[in-house]
Amino acid sequence: MAKLQPLETFSLQETEDGYRLLVSAVGGEALYVSITSEQMDEIIDSLDTALTGDDETAGEEDFDDAD
């Protein structure tokens, strides 16, 4: 199993057919990855779930907190 290294660089750029993601670890080489729009949606849903801990609201947009 690969050694877990701290994140140094994270960059996301939109391309004609999706996105280009740049990730590098401290002291490591940069890794460029192409991502489709569908994959980006899955990443966003995963991040939302990880941050909120709520699988049921993953991907939902709820900005009305004034109630």
C-alpha positions in Angstrom: 0.0 0.0 0.0 1.3 3.5 -0.9 2.4 5.8 1.9 -0.1 8.6 2.7 1.5 12.0 2.1 0.2 15.5 2.9 -1.4 17.5 0.1 0.7 20.3 -1.3 -1.1 21.3 -4.5 -4.7 21.0 -5.7 -5.9 22.7 -8.9 -8.9 22.3 -11.1 -9.4 23.7 -14.6 -12.4 23.3 -16.9 -11.6 21.8 -20.3 -13.6 21.3 -23.5 -14.6 17.7 -22.4 -14.6 18.0 -18.7 -12.0 19.0 -16.2 -8.3 18.7 -15.5 -7.2 18.0 -11.9 -3.7 18.6 -10.6 -2.7 17.1 -7.3 0.7 16.8 -5.7 2.0 15.7 -2.3 4.7 17.4 -0.3 8.0 16.3 -1.8 6.2 14.3 -4.6 5.6 14.7 -8.3 2.5 16.4 -9.7 -0.3 14.2 -11.0 -2.6 15.4 -13.8 -6.0 13.6 -14.2 -8.7 14.2 -16.7 -12.3 14.1 -15.3 -15.6 13.9 -17.1 -18.5 16.0 -15.9 -20.2 12.9 -14.6 -17.1 12.0 -12.5 -17.0 15.6 -11.2 -20.6 15.3 -10.1 -19.7 12.1 -8.2 -16.7 13.8 -6.6 -18.9 16.7 -5.5 -21.5 14.3 -4.0 -18.7 12.4 -2.2 -17.3 15.6 -0.7 -20.8 16.8 0.3 -21.4 13.4 2.1 -18.0 13.6 3.8 -18.5 17.1 5.0 -22.1 16.9 6.1 -22.2 13.2 7.1 -25.7 13.0 5.5 -26.1 10.6 2.6 -29.7 11.7 2.0 -28.7 15.3 1.1 -25.7 14.6 -1.1 -26.1 16.5 -4.3 -29.1 18.6 -3.2 -28.9 22.3 -3.2 -30.5 24.0 -0.2 -29.6 27.6 0.3 -32.7 28.7 2.1 -31.6 28.9 5.8 -33.9 31.9 6.6 -36.9 29.8 7.7 
